[in-house]
Amino acid sequence: MPSQVIIFSTDSLRGGIIQEVLKRSGLESLLAGRVLEAGQAIVDNAPRVVIFDTKGIFPDEINLLKNLCHALRDTGVLVLGDRSIVDTFSGEGIQNGLCLSDPLDPDLIASKVKQMILSPKTKEKPLQRDDLESDLKQFLKLD
């Protein structure tokens, strides 16, 4: 069964905490530690929500995450991290998104993910795997 939530975090402890809290809330998720791994997980699972934890990532990775956001038109996107980084994601194709600055609040994240999953905007049109894959390849310049 495809996962409804993909978590990208280079910090395995932070990512693991988020994943565990989501699991306790009844939500299965996949944790990816690299941007390309996250992109592939998104293509393979067509998730309802994607969480990008920007804590401790490099500027090049931030640009790749922004490119991924353009391909996630019908997916809920939650961006976590320092306010200075999180603010750069506004206007990056996130139509059904939310940005939370540090400190990490796993319970708030779980409640926001549940809201996004139940939101009519993320239910309207399920992502087609082929369309999402081609969009991601285009934005990551893998064509």
N, C-alpha and C positions, 0 to 999 in steps of 0.2 A: 504494500500500500504506500503510495507516495506521501511524503511528509508535507504537512500543511505549513510548517514554519522552517525557514532556513536561517541559521545564525552564522554570521561571519564575525570572527574575533581572533586576532592574532594572540591574544592572551587566553591561554587554555583554561585558566582559573576563572576568569570573568565569564567566558563562554560557557564553561561547565556549570557555573552557578545559575546563569540564565536558563540553560537547558534543563537543569534539575527543577527549578521553580515552575517552568512551563509543564514539565512532566507531572509534577504534583497537582497542577491545575487541569490535568487531563489532555494536554496538548503534546503530541509527539513532534520532535524537531530533529534536524540534522545540524551538526556543528562543523563549520569549515574554517580552517586556519589560514588559508591563502585565497587571494582574490579569484584566481582562475579555478580553484576548487569550488568556491562559492558559485561562480558562474555556471560551472558544469552541474552542480547540485540544483540550481534554479532551472536549468534546461531539463534535467531528468525528472524533476518533481513538480514543476509548475505550481509553486506554493501559493497560498493565499496571503502570507505575510513573510517579509524578509527583514531581518534585523542586521544592521551594519553597526558593529561596535568599532568606533574609530580611535579608541584609546591605544596609543603606541604604534600607530601605523605610519608609513612613510608617505611623503607628498605624492609620489607616483601612484601609490596604492589608492590614495584619496581620489585622484583623477580617474582611475579605473572604476572605483565604486560609483562615481558620478556618472560615468558612461553606462554602467549597469542600470542606474536609476532611469535612464531614458528608455530602456527596454522593458521596464516594469510598470507600464501604463495602468494595468488593471490589477495590480498587486499592492497590498498595503506595505508601506516601507516605514521602518522605524530606525532612525539614526541616533546613535548614542555617542557621547563623548564630550570633550571640552566645548564650551559655547563658541569659541572662535572657529573651530572646525565645523561644528554642527551648522552654524549660520551659513557657511559656504554652500550647503546643500539646498537652500531655498531656491526655488526656480529651476531645479535640475531635473524636471520631468516628474517630480514626485507629486502625483495628483491626490493620492489617498495616503498621506504620510504624516509623520509626527517626528519631531526632534526633541530628544531629552538630553539635557546636559548633566555632567557628573555632579554629585556622586551617584554611583550605581544603586538603583532601587529596583531589585528584581520583582517585588510584588507589584509595583506600579507598571513595570514592563509587561508582566503577565496579564494584568487587567486591560492594558491598552491593546495587547495582541488579541485578547478575546473580543474586545470591541471591534477591532478591524476585521476579524473573521466573521462576526455577525453583521457587519455593515453591508447594506445592500450594494454599495459600490464595488466591493470585492466579490460579490456573488453574481453580479450582472452578467459578465461574460468570462467564462473560464478561458485561461490562456491556452492557445494551441501550441503544442510542443514545437512544431516546425517553424511557426512564426517567431516564437520566442528565441529559438536557437539561431535563426538567421539574423534577428535583431542583435543578439548578444555578440555573434561573430562579427557583425558589421561594426559595432561600437568598440569592440576589443581589437579591431583590425586584424582578424584572423582569416578573412576571406582570401 
